[in-house]
């Protein structure tokens, strides 16, 4: 815990040292921290995170151009490197353009099986003080495999209806992307892992496990009335997105994904905001197992059901299936504003309750029974308008307490 507090404080110190005068909203500005974070699934993270903003001659909200490179490693055997570029104005005439290229490599990527009824037994992976497995039938890497992925997404959004402030209210989204997956089995002291059991049972094909090149075209509609993108106080962000994976665009697999997302923000009274997100997704076709867990998204594909991006307090990617439901309810309270080194800061706390489930052919129960949930609270530090550092603790039945230190609000 002491190390995690030190990480949080160091992130704040670097924020202030890298500050640009808050009154200067023209030209280039930047903010960055060492990418020092922690989450209970991947361990301590370290690297570099940088936000470069260009405001040109002023008047661009939230910015004219944003460039966000991340180089990142964790003590849990993961590396995750990203370049994200976004501009609401670069192409002019109501067009927004962004792209993301991301490479991930994980030595211990979790796999617990398919469906909402998939089982997790902590005794299977229990180890002694020397790291030796205490369950001779399964081994400490029973629920893991090695997974790497190169992903690319490019999006074009065209404003169909604009608000009074000239921001898009209804936008058409078009894009292209691909995900190249490669997987390997983990050594587990000669014992079969969960994914090997699925391969032996024919639930996962060997070629499917080795990895496919999955490419797609996507289209959707976005409705946006938020007052502030990084931390909205009011408004709605809703989208319907369809991804089609086809050989016509070079994909080795053929399937479709439709994702519905609704995010709403309500100011209950001064500095108190209730934020709510509902997400539903359906996948049809010949879907490779490594494409079940992520959600579709207009900018990025989040982690699956479970973990710090979906259900806080649940294990990472705990539940996989061809249908997903997710809901996040969060109360945010900004309790203190101050200026330091010519920078605007605020302090905020939040409480949250997350729940959801998946549906898959292996499930016994259908409907909305057996929802998986997590709950907890957090502390946030906001720097000017575009940079937020947080620490959150989530609690779940299987995982106990999970601690997360990272950047930005969940949604």
N, C-alpha and C positions, 0 to 999 in steps of 0.2 A: 504493500500500500504506500509506503514512504517513497519508493521509486516512482510510482505513478503520480503522486502529488508533485514531485520534483519535475517530472516531464511536463505537467500542466503549467507550472510556474515558468519553466523555461520557454514554453511556447508563447506565453504572455509577454515575457521580457523581450524576445526577439521581435514580436509584433511592434512593440513601441520603438525599438531601435531602428526598425526598417520603415518607420512611419514617414509619410509625406504630408506636408501641411494640409489640413483639412479644407482650408479655403481655396486651394488650388485644384480646380476641377477642369483643367485644360491640359492638353498634352498627355504625357505618359505618367502613370503612377504605378506603384507596385506594393505588394504586401507578400510576405512569405514567412515561413517558419521551417526549422528543421522538421521533417516529417516524423516527429517523435510521437507515437501514440500507443495505445494499448487496447486490445479487445480480447475477451476471454477465449475466443476461438483460435486466434492466430498468434497470441503472445505479444511481446513488445515489438513495436514497429519502429524503424529508423530509416531516414533518407532525407530527401529534399522536396518541399512543396513550394511552388512559386505561383503567384497570381500577378500577371502583367495586365494593366488596364490602360486603354487609350481613350481619352475623352475629346480628342481633337480640339476644336475651339470652344468647347463647352456646350451645355444644353442637352447632352445625350444621357439618357437614363435607361438602365443603370450604368451603361458605358457604350462607347462606340465599338470597341474591340476588346476581347479578353483572350489571353493566351495563358494556359494553365498546364505546365509540365510537372510531372510527379515521378520521382525515382524512389522506390520503396522496397524494403526488405523487412522480414520479421524473424524473430527467434523461433517461430513455429515452422520454419522451413518454407516460407512463401516469399516470392518476389512479385511485385505488381507495378508495372511502369506504364504511364499514360501521358499522352499529349492531347489536350482538348483545346479547341479554338472555337470561339463563338462571337458572332457579330449580328446584332439586331438591325444594323444600318448599312453594312458594307456594300450590299448589292443594290440598295436604294429601292424606291417604289414599293415599300411595304414588304420586302423580302427579308427573312432572317436565315442566316447560313451558319451551320456549325458542323464540325467533324471531330471524331474521337478515334484514336488508335491506341490499343491497349494490349500489352503482353503480360500474361499471368503464368506463373509456374509454381505448383504447390506439391511438396513432398508428401503431405498427409491430407489430401483432399477427402472430405467426409463422404461416405456413402452408407446409408442406413436401410436401403431397400426402397421399394415403391409403395405408394399409398399412404393414406392417413393412419392406417393400422400397423405400419411398420414398427418393429420393436427395437428398443434400445435397452441393453442390459449392462449396467456399469460394472458388474462383476467380471464380465468378459474381458475387460481391458484394464483391470486393476493390476498394479505392479507393486513390488516391494521397494525398499529404500534404495536398492541398487538398480532399479528400472527393470527387473525381471518380472515376467508375467506370473501372476498368481493363479490364473486359470489355464491349465495345460491344454484345454480343448480349443481355445480361441486365439489367445495372444493379444498383445497390446495394440497391434495395428489391424485388428480384425475389421474395424469400421473405416478403414482408410485405403486410398490408392494414390498413385502419382498422376497428376493431371496438369497439362499445359494448354494454353489457348492464346491464339493471336486473333484479335477482334478489331474490325474496322467498321465505323458507322459514319455516313454523311447524310445530313438532313437539309432540306430546303423548305422553308415555311413562307407561304404567301398570305398576307393579310387580306381577308375577304370583307371584313367589317372592322372599322377602327373606332376607338373610343374618342372622347372629346380631347384627351391629351395626346392623340395620334398614336397611342399604343394599340397593337392588334387586339381585337376582341374575339373575332372568329378567324381562324387561320386554317389553310389547307397545308398538310404536311406530305412531302414526298421524299423518298430516300432509298439508299442502297446500303447493304452491309454484308459482312461475312464473318464467320467464326470458324477458324481452323483448329480442331481439337486433336490432341494426342494424349493417350493414357497408357500407363504401365502399372503392373501389379507391384505391390509392396512386399518386401521380404518380411515374413511373419513367423520366424523360427520353424519353418517347415509346415505351418498350419495354414489352412485355407482361410482367406478373407471373405467378407460378406459378398463382395463383387464376384469373387471366384465361384462362390456357391450359386450365384445368379447365372453365371456363364454356364456352369455345369448343368443347371436345370433348364437351359435354353431360354431363359427370360432375357438374356442379353447375348447377342451374337458376337462372335470373336472379332469380326471385322468392325462391328459397331463399337466394341470396346477400344480397338486400336485407334479409332478416330476417323471422322469424316470432315471434308471441306463443305461447310454449309453456307450458302450464299442466298440472298433474298432481295426482293424489292418490297417496299412498304409504302402505305398511304394511310392518311388519317385526317381527322378534324380535331382542332383544339379550340376550346373556349376559355378565355382568360380575362378575368376582371380584378386580379390581385392589385393591391395598392403598392406592394413592394415585393420584389422577387425573392431576395434572400430570407426575409422574415416577415411574411404578410401579416397585417392586422385585420384585414377584411378582404372579401372577394372570393372568387371561385376559379379553380383551374380544373377543367374536365377534358378528357380526350377519349377518342375511339381510334384504335390503331390496328391495322391488318398487315401481317407479314406473310409473304408467299415465298417459300423455298422451292426452287424449281431448277431442273436441268437447263432450262432456257437461259438462266443467268450463271450457269457453271456449277450449280450445287450437285453434290453426290447423293443428296437425299431430297425427297419431295414431301412437304407437309405445310400446314398453314397454322398461324397463330393469330388470334384476335384478343386484344387487351382493352378493357374498359377501366378507366381511372377517373375518380372524382375526389378532388381536394377542396375543402371549404374552410374558411377562416371567419371567425366572429369575434368582435370586440365586445366583451361582456360588460366591462367598465374600464376606466382609465388604466392602461398598461396591462390589462388582463385579457388574454386572447385564448379562445378555444379553437383548436385545429383538428380537423377530421379528414382521414383518407380512407376511401374504399376502393379496392382493386379486385377485378374478376378477370380470369383468363381461361380460354379454351384452346386446346391444341388438337388438331386432327391430321391424320395421315401417317406416313411411315416415319415416325419421329425417333431419332437416335436418343439413347438414354441420357447422354450428356447435355441435351438441349431441353430436358424436362424442367430442370431446377430454376433457370433464370426467368424473370418476368420480361415481357417486351416493354419498351419504353420509347418515348420520343427522342430522348437524348442518350440515355444509357440503360442497359439491362441490369437491374438490381439483382442481388443474391436471391435465392429461393426462400421458401417459407421456413423461417428460423434464422436468427442471427441479428446483428445490430442494424441491418437495413430493412428488416421486415418485422419479425416478432422478437423484440428484445427480451432476453431471459431464456430463450430457447436455443438449443445447439444450432450451429451454422448449417444451413441447407438441410434441416432435419427431415422435411417431408417433401417428396417429389411425386408428381402426378400430372395427368394431362388436363386436369382442371384445377384451378386455384382460386381461393377467396382469401382476402386480407383486409383487415380493418384496423386502423390506428386512431386512437382518441388521445388528445394531448391538451393539457392546460398549461399555458405559458404566462409567466408574470415577470415583467420588467420592473425591478424594484429600486434601481439606482442608476443615475446618469452622471457622468463626470467627464472633464477634459484633462488630458495629461499630455505634455509635450505637443501642444497644439492639435491633439487628436481627440475625437469624440469617442467615448466608450460607454457601454452600459452593461449592467449585471442583471441576469435573469435566472429564474428557476423554472422547472417544468415537472409535471407529473404526467404519467402516461399509462395507458392500458392498451395492449395490442392483442389481437386474436385472429385466427384464420384456420384454414384446413385445406387439404387437397382431396380430390377424388381420383381413383384409379381402379382398374379392373380387379386388383387384389383386395379391395376394400370390402368389408362385410357390411358396414353401416353406410347409409346414404343420407341425403338431406343435410340438415345443419347440425346433426348430432356430433358429439365428440370434438368440439372446437378446441384447438390448441391455443394457449394464451401465455402472456408474460406481462408483467407490470413493473413499475419502478419510478425513479425520479432522477433529475439531473440539474446541472449548473452550467450556465452559458455566459461567455464574455463576448460582447459584440464590439467590433472595431469599425468605426464609421458605418457605411451602409452595406459593405460587401463581404465582410470577413467575420466569422463567428467560430469560436473555439468552445468545445463542450466536454463535460465529463458526465456520464450517465451510468446508473446501476440498474440492471434489469433482473427480475426474479422469476424463475419458472420451476415447475414441478420436477423435471428431470435434471436440469442443469444447475439448480440452486441459484446463487448470485453470480451474475456476469457483469463485468465492468468494462466500459467503453470510453475511450478518450479520443476525440477526433475533431473534424472540422464541419461546421454547418448544421442546420436543423435537418431532421430526418426527411421532412417534406415541407 
